[in-house]
Amino acid sequence: MTTEEKRSLTNINKIDPFTGVMRKLTVNAPLEDRERDYILTCAILFLKHYAADNRSTSFAEFSYYIILKYSIQYLDFKPLYDFSASFGFYPTVRAIIDNRLIEQEKLDDCLVDIELGRFRTATYIETQHQYREKKNLLADEMNELGFIAPTSFGKSSIIVDCILKFDRPDLKVGIVVPTKSLLMQTYRMIRDAGINKKIIIHDEMYQQEDAFIAIFTQERSLRLLNKFQVRFDLLFIDEAHNILKDDSRSVLLSRLLSKNRSLNPAQRVVYLSPLVDDMSSLKISADQEISVHRVPFNIKEPEIFEYRIGGDIFHYNRFVGQFYPVGSMPDLFGYILSRARNKNFIYVNRPVYIERLAKELSEHLPAIDLNPKLTELIAVLKQEVHERFYAVDYIKHGVIYLHGKLPDLVKEYLESKFRDLPEITYIIANSVILEGMNLPIDNLYILNTYGLYEKDLTNLIGRVNRLNMIFTPGENNLDKLLPPVHFVNSQEYNRQGSNMANKIELLRSRAFKDLIENPTLVGFDFDKLDVPAIQKDRKKQEYEQVQQNEQFLTRPPANEKERLKQYLIETGISTLYSDLDLLVEVLSERMNAIPLREDWRALDMLSKIYDLFLRDIMIVSDFEFKRLALPEARNYYEFHITVNQHRALKQNIIYQHDYFKKRIEQNRPSFYFGPTYGESARNKYAQPPEAETYIDLSTKTETELVNLAIVKLKMEDDFVSFKLNKFIVMLYDFELITQDEYNMYIYGTADQTRIDLTKIGLSVSLISRLAADGQLQYLYFDSYNNLRARPEFDQYKASVNDFYRYEIERFL
């Protein structure tokens, strides 16, 4: 919505009787017959204004909102049918016909069916705009294409259709996704599409194949290019708006595009996003041309409410920018329960808040009847996670919670149960759900807006009532085209004097200008960023350093020190130190001396990392890594890597809990948990020194200790995966450790069969369990080198519990 459109709609809302009728329509108050005629006439006028000037999209959206609200409220679907048929919202047309919501002549039915047939896919009907833009994209011969569409508007089918269009015997495809959860979801989608190519989800799964489909994060994509000099022919960048952000992963994404372009100037790239305003914002080079295909209209229109401190409730109309009072409620849990629907998502930003809210909400809900599936779920969580896992009790009230500090398998398993079990009606989560997760959510509560801006809010709201939920054959779910979104203020879960009205008003427009914070992009302009004055000099230096580093990576190294420096930048190791050039000097000297040292081979892995990367080095800036200067920390991680990864999750939780108890008994209760969970400051290495990164374990109950153990295991796995393993890989790449050492620490085994299984994503503990049960003999790799199972394995899979079976079925 442009400024001019906002002004026009605000002025229109000052006209009597429009003001009163719009208030009534917004809050679902009864309209008199003349008021109904009046507001529908206004909708027609707004649509005519759009027809005369297609730039005035807000008037078309406003017209649609009025007609949709009217039709749902009065069960009069003729206006909605007429609008949808003329505007190309064909899924709605089909739903109205199939559910017999209007009277139609037989001849008209036939004509409509013929028309709708053009827009039918194997699983759903497309809107006219969706069909047209998808068709145009597939016919577009440009090398770089952008598909910008609201959430759930068929971006997955675009990926499959493009692969099939450009297919050839040596086609190398990269699908770059931002998260591990989305990686597995995309893997299953590609696997089920039946494309006859090897699918790889780890860079070391590559075995010199002529063709493959790689589903990677940007980190793994770059490792593949750097290690094997592979080049992608076709690249998909999912959630492409992430490249605009100011973080290291955005730089990696632009680096991937730049590097692949240098290796393959003829690369084809498809950018997929619901949130990019101008595709030129994504450019890494001035000579790029990105052809844009945009689905301009969203078939859903959210109903926005605000619950304010003090209990007053308001219904917000984004077109006229008005908050209408609609009642009050004395407390936030009363509000949440009174507005609940079948599947409710409550957004809170911090994991500790998520856990607290899950506990409090469960206490406000009655226990539900435990049917066999719920009883099995609770038993499985007790067996495979722990009897004291918070989720065990919360599920008894229809509540689950998710955040990034839960083990990935547990998180994904709970997601699947929210999807499959109607009795689980609440999911409490943070940004882990923002990107790509396809869950059946029909109601959203936002309890905190910290770090959420226009595009983040739009993406979050897009999770509610995905189109496959609305247009379910045989069901009239058209009311879900108005997904409810509740902004719930509270001092407990937001801040003192919580007021989200300013954030809500950002939603008045659906067209948000791109904020380019990635300094490697062509459109980056430091002067346009809103950087506090006190931080400007520091931030400018940081941006300039990133730009210099990326430029340095584009030229061949002149000597071994430059090669080393490039390696440190490419792997991200450089970000853990404050002086890269000094680091290069120190490492170069030490690495050259290692072949002459007799003691090197006898050191365990953590001691080698300390000896080379930490000993007497004062420029380590990352506290989490710096802790390895302490012998106690090195011993802890040596055990974690060599022993824990072979054991089942519950065994590790029990061990971690026992370790906590031991520290308490030894009067060493202060334990590092990082800023997410930390409650007190303790360590001289912390940045800043007073940062709250430690927990006093002696103050916690047994149940709290168990759940802290679950969280701590995830934190340690992430630390090993995202930081520590970089150093092990570097030692191997520079031939400072043997192949067997590398395999034992990265894969937990020197057995090639097990290593191959680990590379496709199976955990070491899962492989150990399959081996113990004698099942590895029934697994094999097909002609495309994809993992398959013999019939005997299916019998075994049917005999194990639901959690274990879910873990297996992620890959088989």
N, C-alpha and C positions, 0 to 999 in steps of 0.2 A: 504494500500500500504506500503510494507516494505521499509526500507532504501535502500536495494539492488535493489528492483524494481524501486524505484524513480531514482536511479543512472542509471539503465539500460535504462529507458525511456528517461531520460534527454540526455544520450549519443546518443540514436537512433535519437533524434530530431536534432542532430548536423550533421546528414548525408544528403548530397545533393543527390537527389532532395526532400527527405522526408520533410525537413524543410519548403520549399516553399509550397508544396502541403498541409501539415498540417495546415499552416497558412490560406491558401485559404479555406480549408474545414471548419475550425473553424469559420471563419467570413462570410461564405456563399458566397465567391467570386466564379465566374465561373471556373470550371475545364475543361481543354482540355480532349479529349477522352483518350489519353495515360495516363494522370494524374489520371483519374477515374480508369482505369485498374490497374495502379500502386498502388493506395491507397487501393483498394479492395484486391489486392494480399497481401499487407502488413497485412490487417485484417485477412486474412486466415492464414498467417504465425504466427501471434500473437495467434490465436486460437489453432493452432497446438502446439505451445509452451506450452499453458495451458494444452492441452490434454496429453502432455508428462510429465507434472508436475503440478498436480492439486493445489499445493500450490501457484502457480503464478496466483492468481485470478485477479490481476490488468491487466494482458495481455488479459484475457477473457473480462473484462470490457472495455478495450481499443478497442478491436476488435468490440464489440457490439456498442460502441460509433461511430466508423468510419462508420459502416454499417447503423446504424440508421440515422446519419447525411446525408449520401449519399442518402439513400432511400427517406427521407423526402424532401431533396433539389431538387432531380431530378425526384421525383414521380416514381422512379423505385423500386418497392417493392419486386422484386424477391430475391435480396440478403437478405433483412430483413426477408422474408418468410423462406428462407432456413436456416438462422441462428436460427430463433425462433423455427422452427420445430425440429431442431437437438438439440437445447439447452433447450428445454422445456418451452419456453415462449408462452404457448398455447393461452392465451387471444389475443396476437398479431396475431397469425396464424388465429384464428377465425375471427378477425376483417378484415384481408386482404381478406379472402375468402368471408365473408358476404358482403363486399363492392366492390367485384369484381375488386380488384386492380391488380390481375395477371390473366393470362390465365391458367386454370387447366383442365386436362383431367377428364372425368366423373369418371373413375375408381379411380384415385387419390383422387378425392373429397370424394368418399365413404370411402376409407381407412382412410383419415384424419378425417372424421366425426366419424367413429368408435373409432379412437384413442382419439379424443377430448371428446367423451362421458364419458370416465372414469374420466375426470377432471372437469366435470360440476357439480355445486351445484345448489340449487334452484334459486339463483339469479346471479351467475357469474361463470366464468371458472377460475380454479386455474392454476398457473404455475406448472411445474413438481416438482420443489423444494418445493413449497408451499404444494402441494398435498402429497408429500412423507413425509415431516417433520410433517405435521398435522396427517397423518395416523400413523406414527411411535410414535408420542406423545400419541395418543389415545390407542395405543397398549402397551405402556410402563407401567410396573408394579412398577416402582420406586415411592416412596412416594413424592419426590420433583422433579418437572419438570420445565425446562425453555424453553420458546418459544421466540426466538429472531428473529424478522422479521421487514423489513422496514414498515413504516407507511402505513396503509390501506391494509395490507396483511392478513386480516382475523382473527385478534386477537379476535374480538367479537364472531365470530362463534366458536372459540376454547372454549370460556367460556360456551356457550350453549351446545356444544357437550360433554364437560367433565361432566357437570351436569347430562346430560342424561345418560352417561356411568356409572357414580358412583351412580346413583339414588337408593334410598331405602326409606322405609316409615319414617325413623327417620334421614334422611340426613340434616345436618345443614351446610349451605353454606355461606361463607363470600366473598364478592367481594369488595376489598379495593381500592378506587379511591382517587386521590389527591385533587380534587376540587369539589365544590358543582355543578358547571355546568356539569362536567363529571358524577357526581352522577346521576343527573336527566336524562342525555342522556343514561346512562347505565340502569337506572330504566325503561325507555321507551322500550329499546331493550329487556330486560328480560320479561317485561310485554307482549310485542307483540309476544314473542316466545311461549307463551301458556303453560309454564311449570306449572303443577298443584301443586303449593306450595305457601304459604304465602310469599309475598315480603315485607320486612320492610326496611325503609330508616332512621329510628330513633331508638336509643337504647331502648327508652321507649315504642315503639310499640310491643316489645316482651312480650308475655303473656303466657309463659310456653309451647309454642308449641313444639311438638315433632320434627317437621321439618320446615325449613324456608329457604329463600334466603335473606340474609342481604346485602344491598348495602350501604356501610358505608365509611366514611373517617376513618383514623386510630384512631382519637380521639374517635369517637362513638363506634368503634369496641372494644377498650380497656374498655370503660365504660360498655359495655354489659358484657364483661368477668369479670370485677371487681365486678359489682353489683349483677349479677345473677349466677356467676360461670358457665356460659355457655361455651361450648367448640365447636369450629368449626371442622367439619370433613373434609371439603374441603375449602381451602382458595385460592383466586386468588389475586395476587398483581399486579395491573395494573400500568404501568409506573414504573416498579420495580427499574429502575436506580436511582430513587429518594432516595432510602435507602443509597446510597453512600455519600450523601451530608452532609455538616457541618451545620445542623440546628436542631432545637428541634423536628420538625415533622419527620425527618429521624430517630431520636432516638426513637420516639414513634412507628414508623413502625417496627424497630428491636425489640422493647420491646413487641409489639403485637405478633410477630412471636415466640419469646422466651416464652412468657407466655402461648400462645396456645399450644406450644409444650410440656410444662410442664403439662398442663391439659390433653392433648391428644397426647401421644408419637406417635400414629399411624396417625397423621394428614397428609393429602395430601395437598401440596402447589404447585400452578402453578404460576410461575413468567413470566410476560408478559412485553416485552420492545423491542424497536428498537435499543437500545443504549448500551447494556452490552457487553463488550468484553470477559470477563472471568466470568462464573457463580460462580466460587469459591469466587469471590469478594463479593458476597452477603451473605456469610456464617456468621451466628451468633454463630456457634459452630464448633469446629474442626472436630467433628465426622459426620457432615452433608455430604450427597452425593446428588448432584443435577444433574440430567440427562439433557443434553442440546440438544435441537432441534432448529437448526438455518437455516433460509432461507438465503443462502449466497449472492444472487444476487438481486439487485434492478432493476426492469424493466424500471425505469425512470432514466434519466441522465440530470441533470440541465445544462442549458446554463447560464453561470455566466458573469455578466458585472460589471464594476466599473465606476461610474461617479466621476471624481476627481474635487477638488477645482481648479478653473480656466477653467473648462468646458470640458476638454479632456475626451473621452470615450474609455474604453478598454474592450476587450472580452478576458476572461481568459479561458485557456485550462488547466484543472487540471491534465491531464495525463503527459503533457510535461512541466508543470509549467511555461507557458508563458502568458504574457499580450500583446495582439495584439491591436494596436490603430485602432479604427473604426470610428473616427469622433469627433465632438465637439458640444456643446450646451451651450449657454451663461448663462442659469440659471437652477436651479434644477427643477422648476415647468415646464419649457419648456421640460426638459428631461422626467419628469414623464408623462406628457401628450402625448409626441411623442411616447412613448413606451407602452402606455396603451393598455389593452385588455378588454375582456368582464367583468371580475371580478378581481379586483386588491386589493391586501392586502399591506398596507404600515405599516411597523413595526417601532414604536418609543417607547422608554422605559418608559418615564415619563408621567403621566396623563396630566400635564400642557402642555407638548409639543404636546401631542396627540390633545388636544383641540385647541391649537394654529394652528397646521398644518391643522386640519379639516377646520378651519375658512379661512386660507390662500388659501388652495386648492379650496374651494368653490368659493372664489373670482376670481380664475383663470378659472373657468368652467362656461359655459353658463347654463342658466336655462333650465331644461328639460320639455317636455310636460307632464302635470299632468293628467294621465289617472285616471279612477275611483278608482283603488286600491291605487295609491299614494295619491290621494285626501283624501281617507278614512284614510290612515295611518297618514297623517298630522293632520287631524281633531281629530283622536283618541289620538295622543300624546298631542295635546293642551288640550283635555278634561281630560285625565287621568294623565298627568305629569304636564305640564305648557305651557302656550302660549309662554313664553320666553325661553323655553328649546332650547339649541343650535341646537339640532338635527332637530328641526322643519324647520329651514331655510336651513340647509345643505342638507337635503333630497331633496329639490327642485333643487339641483345640482347633485344629484346621489351619495351623500356622507353620510356615517354614521361613528360614532366612538365608540369604546368600551375601557373601562379600569376597573380595579378592584374597583374604587371609584364610579361607577354608581350602583344604586340599582340593585340587582340580577335579578329581574323580568324585569326591563327595558332593561338590558344588553341582557338577553336571548331573549326577544321579538325582539330587533333590529337584533340580530343574525339571527333569523328566517326570518326576512324581507330581509336581504341580501341574504339569501338562496333562497327565493321564488320569489323575484321581480327582473327581469332582468334589470330594469331601474336603480337600485342601483348598481353602478359599482365600487365604492371605499369603502373599509373598512379600517379604521386607528385604530390600536390597539397595545397593548404590550403583555406581556407574558400570559395574560388571554387566548390567542389563541394557546399557545404552545402545550398544552397537550389535545389531544383527540377530539377537536372540528372538526366536519365534515362539512366544509363549501366549497362551490364551488369557489375555488380560482384558477385562471389560470395565475397569474402574481404576483411576490413578489418584493417589494422595501424594503430594509433594510437601515434605516437612522441613526441607532445607534447600535453599537456592544458592548456597555458597559455591562459587565457581561455575554456576550455570548461567549462560547468557542466551541470547535469542536463539541461536542455532541449536545449542544443547537442549534447551527447553522444547524446541520443535521436534528434535529427534526423540526425546524422552516421551513426549505426548504421542508421537507416532507409534509407540509400542502398544497403544491401547486399541483394541478392536481391529486387528489386522483383517484384511479383506476376506481371507479364507474363512474367518470366523463369522463375518457378516453374511456372506453369500453362500451359506450352507444349503445344499439342495434339500427341499422339503421343510424348511424352517423360515418363518418370517422374522428376520432379525434386523429389519430396516431401522429400528430405533437405535441400533448400535452405530449408525452413521453419525450419531451425536454422542461421541464418547465423553463421559464425565471426567473432569479433571479438577481436583480439589487442592488448593494451596492452603495448607493448615499451619497457621502461626502458633508457635509456642516458645517459651523461654527455655524449656528443657532440651528441645531438639534443634533449635535455631540460635537465637541470641536474645539478649536483653532488649525488650521493646520490639520484638520481631514484627516486621511489616514487609510483606511481599508485594504490595500494590505496585511498586515501581517495576519489579520484574514482570508482573502480570501485564502491565501496559506495554512491555516490549513485544507482546504477542499480537498487538494490534495490526502489525504488518507481517506478512509471510515472506516478504522479499527483504533479506538482510544483506547488507554490504559485506564483502569478504574482508576480514582483518588479516593481513599478510604479516605474520610474525616470524616466519622462517627466513633467515637472512640469506639463504642460498637461492631464493626465488627471484625472478626478474623484477617483479613488482614490489619487492621489499623496499620500504622507505622508513628509516628510523624516526624521522621527524613526524610521521603520522601516527606513531604509537603513543599510547597514553602511559608513559613511564614516569613514576614519581621523581621529582627533581633530585632527591637525595640518592637515587639509584642510577641516574642517567649516565654518568661517566662510566660506572662499572658495567652497566648493560651494554653500552656502546662498544666498550673494549671486548666484551664477550662475543658480541655479534661479529666484530671485525676479525677476531681470532678464528671463529667458525668459517668465515669467508676465506681467510688465508689458508686454513687447513684444507678446505675443499679444493681450492686452486692448486695447492701443493700436490694433492692426490692425482691431478690430471696429467702430470708430467712424469716421464720415466725417472726412477731414482738414479742419481749420478754416482752413488757409492753405497757401501753397506750401511752406513749410518742413516742415509736418506731412506733406504729400503726399510730399516728398522723403524724409523719415524713414521713412515707411511703405514706400516703394519700396526703400530700402536694407535694411530688415528682410526684406521679402518675397523679395528676390533673394539674400539671404545675404551681400551685400557688407558689411553691418554687422559680421559675425563676423571680418572681417580687420582690424578696428580696435579700439582699447581704449577709445575715448570717442566714442560715437555722436553725442551732442549737439554736441560740438565739431566733429565731421566735418560735420554738417549745416550749421553756420555757415560753415565754410571752403568747402564745395562750393557752397553757395547764392551766396556772394559771387563765386566764380570763374565759375560757370555764367552768372550775370547779366552778367559782363564779356565773355564770349566773343564775342557778336555785335559788339562794338566793336573787337575785335582783328583787325588786318589780317594778322597772321602765322599765325593759327589754321589756315586752309585749307591752307597750305603744309606743315604738319607731317604726318609719316607717323603711322600709327595708334598705334604704341607711344610715340611722343613725345607724342601727345595724351593718352594714358593717364597717362604720367608727369607731364605738365604739370598735369593736373587733379587726379589722385588721389594723387600721391606727392611732388611738389616741396615741400620745406620742411614736410612734414607729419610730426610726430614721434610720432603715435599709431598708426602701422601696426604691428600685432602679428603679422602672418603673414610669416614670414621668406621663404617661397617667393615671395610677391608683392613683398616689400620689395626683393628682388634687382634688380627693374626700375629701381631708382634708379641703377644702374650702366649707363653707356652701352653697355658691352660686352654686358650681358645684353639690353638693348633691341634691339640690332642682331641678336643671335642669334635672338630670337623673331620679329622682323620677317621675317627670312629663313625661319624655320621655317614661319610661317603662309602667306607669300605664294608660297613656292617648293616646300617639301617636300610639301605636300598634293597637288600635281599629279603627283608622281613615284611610281613603283612602290616598294613596300616595300624591295626589295633595293637600289635606287638610293639610298634614304635611309640604309640601313644602311651602305653603302659610304661615303657622304658623311660620316656621323657618325664612322665609324672613321677616315677620313682626317683629320677635324677633331681627333680625339684625338691622332693621330700628330703633327699640326702643333703642338699645344700642348706635346707632349713635346719636340719639336725646338726650340721657342721657350723651353724651360725654364719652362713654366707648366703642370706636370702635375697640380696640385691642381684637382679638378673636382667640382662639387656633384652629389650623387646622393641626397640626402635620408636620413632615418634608416633606411630599409629596407635600403639597401646601403652606407651610409656607414661608413668605417673610421677616420676621424680628424676632429678638430675644427679649424676654420680661421677662421671668419668671425665678426666682432663682432656680426652681426645674429642669429646662431643663438640659439634658445631651448631649453634654457639655453645660455649661451655655449660651454660645453664639449661640446655635443652633437656626436656623431660623424655628420657629414653629408657628408663629402668623401672622395674616393678619390684616391690618388696613382697616376695612370695609368702612370707610368714603371715601376711595379713589376709590371705585368701582361704576360702573354704575348700574342701576336697573337690566339690563339683567345679568350682572356679579354676582350680589347679588343672583338672582334667581338660577343660576347654581351653585354657591357656596352652596346655601341651599340644592340643590339636592345631592351634594357631601357630605356635612356635615351629612345629614341623613344617608347615607350609612356608613360613618365613625362611627357614633354613634351606628348604628345597629351592626357593627362589634365589637366595644368596648364592648357592652352589651353581645353579643353572645360569644366572645372569651375570655373575661376577667371577666367582672362583674358577669356573670351568674355562673362562677366557685365558687364564694363566696356564692351565694344564694344556690347552690346545696350543698356546704359544710355545711352551716347552717342547711339544711334539713337532710343531712346524719347523722349529729351528734345530731339530735333532738333538735335543738335550735330554730327552727320555726315550725309552724304547717303545716299540709298537705294543708290546705286552703291558707295559706300565700304563700307557695311554688307554688301552682297552679296559684294563681292570678298574681304572678310576672313572672313566666316562661311561662304560657299559656294564661294569661289574663282573666281567667275565672275559676270558681269552678265547672262548669257544665261538667259532665263526657263525654257527647256526643261531646261537642265542644273540649274537651281536646283530645279525640281520633282522631278527625279530624286534630287537630294541630300536633299530633304526626306523622301523615303520610305525613306532609309537607305543608298542607294548612295554609296560614297566618291567624293571628287573624283577620285582616281587611277583608280578603276574607270571612271568616266564618261569621263575623258580617253582611256583605252585603248579603250573602246567607240567613241568618236568617231574615233580614229585608224584603227580597223578598219572604219569605215563602217557601224556597226551601230545607231546611234541611230534611223535611219529605220525600223527594224523594231520599235521599242517604241512602245506607245501606252497611253492610259488608257481603261478601259472605261466603261460607263454609270454604274458606281458609283465611278468615279475611282480604280480600282485598276489597278496596272501589269500589262500583258499584253504578250505577244510574238507576232509573226507567225511562220508556219512557217519562213521563211528564217532567223530567229534561232535556231531549234532546230538547224538544220544547222551554224550557226556555233558554237553551244555545244558540240556534239558534237566539234568539231575542236580545241578548246583543251585545255590540260592540266588535270589533276584539281583543282589548287588554284584556278585561275582559274574553272573550272566550278563549284566549290563556292561561291565568292564570289558568282557570278551566281545560283545556285539558292537562295540564302538569300532572294531576293526574287521570283524568277520560276520 
